[in-house]
Amino acid sequence: MHSSVRRSLVVLGLVAVPAAIAAQDSVALTDARTAHVRAAERLLEVTDAERLNALMIQQMQSAQLAQTPQLAPYADLMQEFFAEHMSWDKVRPETMQLYMEVFTTAELEELITFYQSPLGRKLLAKSLEIMTRAMVLSQRRLQAAMPLLLERVQERAAKSVAAPPGRP
């Protein structure tokens, strides 16, 4: 009987020890995940991401209306549409997930520290202006180059009409 008790204890040990280790690993992973989530949430808070998202939506709508003035009578529908699909409640989980995929917990904490610094605060204050001005510069550049694109499209279209199908 003594050997059967010993055997039972060995079997129990073989089952219980890995289960205890797995439980500890699970707790450690849960703690690490919780810290990562908290860091991502804190970064979004520090960077005022909700306000920036609202401003970005306004910029997108304004740009769309400037580009296509015929949509002006439908501005209210556009606003509702953007609110429905781009509101902070909708994009926050995806934004957090994105930051968590791209940055480690330690990196998120470094970003938080940076954005709390005077230079980080200035970057946040100026980022929308920088993005808007960069968009304007890009649009100007593309508009200036548009005749060249149209010329290239016309050349290719003329070649494809002149050449039988299957031949360059």
C-alpha positions in Angstrom: 0.0 0.0 0.0 2.9 2.3 0.7 4.0 2.1 -2.9 0.6 2.8 -4.3 0.3 5.9 -2.1 3.7 7.0 -3.3 2.7 6.3 -7.0 -0.5 8.3 -6.4 1.5 11.2 -5.0 3.9 11.1 -8.0 1.0 11.1 -10.4 -0.7 13.9 -8.5 2.6 15.9 -8.6 2.9 15.3 -12.3 -0.6 16.8 -12.8 -0.7 19.4 -10.1 2.7 21.1 -10.7 2.2 21.9 -14.4 -1.3 23.1 -13.6 0.0 25.4 -10.9 2.7 26.7 -13.2 0.2 27.3 -16.0 -2.1 29.2 -13.5 0.9 31.4 -12.5 1.7 32.0 -16.2 -1.9 32.9 -16.8 -1.9 35.4 -14.0 1.3 36.9 -15.2 0.0 37.1 -18.8 -3.3 38.7 -17.5 -1.3 41.2 -15.4 0.9 42.1 -18.4 -2.1 42.4 -20.6 -3.8 44.7 -18.1 -0.7 46.9 -17.8 -0.6 47.1 -21.6 -4.2 48.1 -21.9 -3.8 50.7 -19.1 -0.8 52.2 -20.8 -2.7 52.4 -24.1 -5.7 54.0 -22.4 -3.4 56.5 -20.6 -1.7 57.4 -23.9 -5.0 58.1 -25.6 -6.0 60.2 -22.6 -2.7 62.1 -22.5 -2.7 62.8 -26.2 -6.4 64.0 -26.0 -7.2 61.5 -28.7 -10.9 61.9 -28.4 -10.8 65.6 -29.1 -8.3 65.1 -31.9 -10.6 62.5 -33.4 -13.5 65.0 -33.4 -11.3 67.6 -35.0 -10.1 65.2 -37.6 -13.8 64.3 -38.5 -14.5 68.0 -38.9 -11.4 68.4 -41.1 -12.4 65.4 -43.2 -15.9 66.8 -43.7 -14.7 70.3 -44.5 -12.2 68.9 -47.0 -14.9 66.7 -48.6 -17.2 69.7 -48.9 -14.5 71.9 -50.3 -13.5 69.3 -52.8 -17.2 68.5 -53.8 -19.3 71.7 -53.2 -22.3 69.9 -54.6 -22.5 68.0 -51.3 -23.1 71.2 -49.3 -26.9 70.6 -49.1 -26.1 67.2 -47.6 -23.7 68.4 -45.0 -26.0 67.4 -42.2 -26.2 63.8 -43.6 -22.4 63.7 -43.9 -22.1 64.9 -40.2 -24.5 62.1 -39.1 -22.6 59.6 -41.2 -19.2 60.5 -39.8 -20.6 60.5 -36.3 -22.1 57.1 -36.9 -19.0 55.5 -38.3 -16.1 57.6 -36.9 -17.2 58.6 -33.5 -14.7 58.1 -30.6 -16.9 55.3 -29.2 -16.5 53.5 -32.5 -12.8 54.0 -33.2 -11.4 54.0 -29.6 -11.2 50.1 -29.3 -9.5 49.8 -32.7 -7.1 52.7 -31.9 -6.2 51.1 -28.6 -5.6 47.8 -30.3 -3.4 49.5 -32.9 -1.2 51.1 -30.3 -1.0 47.8 -28.4 0.1 46.0 -31.5 2.7 48.6 -32.5 4.1 49.5 -29.0 5.2 47.5 -26.0 4.0 48.6 -22.5 7.4 50.2 -21.9 7.2 52.1 -25.1 3.7 53.3 -24.4 4.9 54.6 -21.0 7.8 56.4 -22.7 5.4 58.0 -25.1 3.2 59.1 -22.2 6.2 60.7 -20.6 7.1 62.5 -23.8 3.6 63.8 -24.5 3.5 65.1 -20.9 6.6 67.1 -21.5 6.5 70.7 -22.9 7.7 69.6 -26.3 5.2 66.8 -26.4 2.4 69.2 -25.4 3.5 71.5 -28.2 3.5 68.7 -30.7 0.0 67.8 -29.7 -1.1 71.4 -29.9 0.4 71.8 -33.4 -0.3 68.3 -34.9 -3.7 69.1 -36.4 -2.3 72.3 -38.0 0.7 70.4 -39.4 -1.5 67.6 -40.7 -3.9 70.2 -42.3 -1.0 72.1 -43.9 0.6 68.9 -45.2 -2.7 67.9 -46.8 -3.0 71.3 -48.5 0.6 71.0 -49.8 -0.1 67.5 -51.1 -3.3 68.6 -52.8 -1.5 71.6 -54.5 1.3 69.3 -55.7 -1.1 66.8 -57.1 -3.3 69.4 -58.8 -0.2 71.0 -60.4 0.9 67.5 -61.7 -2.6 66.4 -62.8 -2.0 67.5 -66.4 1.0 65.2 -66.6 -1.1 62.3 -65.3 -3.9 63.0 -67.8 -1.3 63.2 -70.6 0.1 59.8 -69.6 -3.4 58.3 -69.4 -4.2 59.6 -72.9 -1.0 58.3 -74.3 -1.6 54.8 -72.9 -5.2 54.9 -74.0 -4.1 55.9 -77.5 -1.6 53.0 -77.6 -4.1 50.5 -76.4 -6.6 51.5 -79.1 -3.9 51.4 -81.8 -2.6 47.9 -80.7 -4.8 44.8 -81.1 -5.7 43.0 -77.9 -2.9 40.9 -76.4 -0.2 42.9 -78.1 1.7 45.8 -76.4 
